[in-house]
Amino acid sequence: MITLLQQTDYLVVLVIGVIVGYLSGLLGKGGSAVSTPALQIFAGVNPFYALASPLPAAITSTISATTVYSKQKLFNRQVIITGALFGVPATLAGAWFSKFLPGETLMILTALFIVSIGGSLLYSFLRKKEREEEISCTAASVQGNHTMIVMASLSIGLLSGLLANAGGVLFSSFFIKKLHMPIKQALACSIVLSALLSIPGALAHWWLGHIDWSIALLLSLTAIPSSYLGAKTAVKMKSPLLEKLFACTLIIFGVYDIIYTLWK
């Protein structure tokens, strides 16, 4: 443990925390998919600690960004409650199974899935008419898709636990693609769920001994102001631009994770 701490570049960790925190607030995600490989490549962090140490920071960054989204009244309470009720226990189950399963193949498959979602969303966003009116996801539409939301929450929660990821990208993509939520409402709901799913994930991986709390603290402190700024940017940005930025980011993150997993 002492050797690990001496080899870690904490200035780089702070920079990673600022960048990932801003992206978290901007794109409604916890940021683990970016911070895990970044910590290993640029800060020399042990792979086990790099995987789970960003989870506590995901909690602080998402809570910070939530304060911005709450002022815009973008939350769908029913979607968030359903996602949490089924996603949280699934996250605990996934974290427990993570000690038995090799994560490389699962990470590549997840990254491929994210790339395909990003490409599909980008195609639909580019075809979307500029003047097309956005309609918030209503209680009736949520009720009609309740089973789909439950299944998605279980699947995303399980993946979140296995990969020590907050699941924000998968939730927001699901909300946009399947529930037809406006981009800002989807990001707002996904960032709340990211915070909720990060808590059991962080506790489970802490119990498994996968978290370096010095790294987690640095990431958490930098994530609070930067994620707030990211969320402020998102709510002020025009929806068509935010949609395309979100889709392109999914593609970039997915390709980045595939390359990193294959070459590490």
N, C-alpha and C positions, 0 to 999 in steps of 0.2 A: 504493500500500500504506500509506504514512504517513497519507494522508487518510482511508483506511478505518479505521485504528486510532483516529484522533482522533475520528471520528464514532461509534464504538461505545461504548455505555454498559456498562462492565464490571461495575458493581454489579448491573445487571439480568441480565447473563450469569450471575453467581453465583447469583442467585435462581432463574433458570431451571434451572441445574444441580442445585440442591437439589430442586426440585419434580419434574423429569424423572427424576432419580436414584431418588427414592422410588417413583415410578410404575413404573420399570423393575424394581425389586426386587419390588414388590407384584404386578405383572402379567406377569412373565417376558418382558420385551421390552427392546430396546436403547434405545428412547426417541427415535430420530431423527424419527419421524413427528410428534412433538409439538414437539421442540426446533427443528427447521428453520423452521417458520412463526413460532414464538415469537421466535426470534432476529431474524428480519426485521422483525416487527411492533413488538416492544417494545424491542429493542436496536439497531435500525438497521444490522444487519449486511448486507453485500453478499450477494445471493442465491446466488452461486456458493460463497461461504465458509459461508453458513448451511446449505447442502445437505450438505456433506461434513465440516465441522469437528466435528459431534457424533459422528462415527464413532469416534475414539479414546476419547471418553468412554464410548461404548457398551461398549468393551472393559473398561474399569476398573469400570464399574457392574455389568456382568454377572458379572465375576469375583468382585467383592465379595459379591454376592447368592448366588453359587454356594456360598460357604463355609457359608451358612446351610442351603441345601437339601441339601448333602452330609451334614450331620449327621442329616437325617431319612431318609436312604437312599431317596430318591425317583427317582434316576436310572435310566433304562433304557439300559444301555451300548450295546446293539445298535442301538437307534434313533439314538442320538447319533453313533455311528461311521458308520452309513450316511448320515445326514443331512450329516455333515461331508465325507465322501468325494465326494459328488456336489454338495453345495451350495457348497463352497469354489471349485472350478473354474468353476462356473456364475456365481458372484459376480464372479470376475475377468473373465469374458466380458461380463457385464452392465455392469461398470464401463467396459470398453473401448468398448462400443457406446454408452454414455451420451453421448459427445461427438458422435455422429452423429444421435441421435434427440431430438426435442422431448419434454420430460418432462411437459408439462401434461396432455395427453390420457391418457397412461399413468397419471399420478397420480390423475386423476379416476376412471378405470376401476377402479384398485386400491381407492380409497376406497369406491366403490359396492359392490365385492365384499366389503370389510370390513363395511360396514353390513349387507349381506344376511346375512353369516355371524353377526354380532352378533344380528340379529333372530331368526334361526333358532335360535341357541343359547339365547337368552332364552326363546323359546317352549318349547323342550324342557326347559329347567331349571325353568320354572314348572309344567310338567306332571309333572315328576319327583316321585315320592313321597319324602317326607322320610326315611323309614326304609329306602329302597332302599340296599342295601349296595354300597360301592365296591370294585371288584376291579382291582388293578393290571394293567397291560398285561404279558402274559407273553411269554416267548421264542417260544412256539408261535404266538401271534397275530401277533407281529412277522414271523416267517418266512412266515406265510400272506399277509401284506400287503407283502412285500418290494418287489415291483414298484411298488406304489402309493407307498411311501415314497421310492423312487428318483425317480419322476416328480415327486413333490411337492417333493423337495429340489432338483431341477434347476430347476423353475419358480420356487420361492421364492428360490433363489440368484440366478437371472437378474434377477428383480425387485429384489432387494436391491442388486445392483450397479448397475442402471439408476437407481434412486431414491436411492442412497446411504443405504440403510436396512438395519438389522441383521436384519430378517425375523422377529423374535420373535413378533409378533402373528399372522402367517400360520402359523408353525410350531405355536404353541400351539392355534390354532383347528383346524388339521388333525389334531393329536393327539386333541383332544377329539371332533371330529365324525366322523372316519373310523376312528381306532384305538380310540375309546371309552375313552381314558385318564381316570382321575380328575383333577380340576382341578389339584390340587397337583403331581401327577406330570407333567402336561402343561406346567405353568409351569416346573418344574425342568429338564426336558429342553430346552424352548425357550430358556431363558436361557443354557444352555451353548452351544447352537448359535448364539445371537445373538453370543456372544463370539467363537466360532470364525469366523463369517462376517464379523464386523466387521474382523478383522485383514487379510484380503486386500483387502476393500473400502477400508479406510483407506490401505493401501499404494498401491493403484491410483490413488485420487483424489489422494493426495499427489504421485504421479508426474505426474499431470495438472495439478497446481498448484491444486487446489480447496480446500486446507485452510489455515486461518489458525491457526497453532499456539499463539498467545497465547489465543485463544478456546478451542481444544481443551484446553489445559492447565487453564484455569479450570473448564471443565465437568467435566473428569476428576477434579480434586481434590474438588469438591463432591459428585460422584456416588458416591464411595467410601463415605462414612459413610451418606448418605441411602438408597442402594440396599440397604445392609445392613439398615437399619431397615425398609425396605419389605418385604424378604424375611421378616424376623422377624414382621412384621404378618401376612403371608400364611399362614405355617405355623401361627400361633396362631388365625387366623380360622376359623370354622366353614365347611365346604365349601359348603353351600347358599348362604350369604351371599356367599362368594368367587365362586361361579359366576355369580350374578346381577350382581355388581359387574363382573366381567370382561366379560360380554355387553353390559351397558349402556355400559361404557367403549369397547368396539369401535364401537358405534353413534355415540357422541359424537365419538370421534376421526375416524371416517369422514366424518360430516357436517361437522365442523370443517375437515378437509382439502379437502373439495369447495368449501365457501364460500370458504376462503382462496385456493384455486387460481383460482377464477372471478373473484374480486374484486381480486386483487393487481395 
